[in-house]
């Protein structure tokens, strides 16, 4: 594959740095670039996964508030999920900057379901 231009790098970075919203902006602004599309769809999928996990863990936290040991476990899982998302986000930034078409397992599968070419 050819090297992306500086403009494509910028839009792909914007797409990845702002999960979900940045992906939508990237698709709208550079719909003809496969590189930007790749990172935009990954961004949208990553944003969706973050929201779904946040809702699930938030609901579990609310439901277990009176059961202290389980509530503590859910809270720990919530913070671990946040740390995992942060690490994935940083790895994604590094991969995008090096022009690597990254395919993180779960995120890539969700991106394929929502339309990644």
Phi, psi and omega in degrees: 000151181283157178289136178289151179285171179299323179295318178296319177301316182296313181292325177294321178294317177300316180301316184282324184293328180247087183306143180074291183294315178298325178295318178295317178299317180299318180293319181292316186282324184228058183292345182268358182258119178297324180296313179292321177301316180304308182289330179292314179294322175298320179296316179297315179297318179298317178297318179297316180297318178300313182296316181296313180297320179297317179295315181298310181291327176294317178295317177297321179297317179294318182290336183253016185297333180269351178251090191305311182299319180288323178297319177296318178299315179296320179296318177297317178298323179298313179291323177295321177296318178299318178296318179297318178297319180297316180296316178298320179298315179295316178300319178298318178299315180296319179294319180295317181296331178267008178057043177258127176284093185278141179230073179296134192312295186287317182298317180296321179296318177294319178299321177296323179293328182268359172128010178301125182292000000 
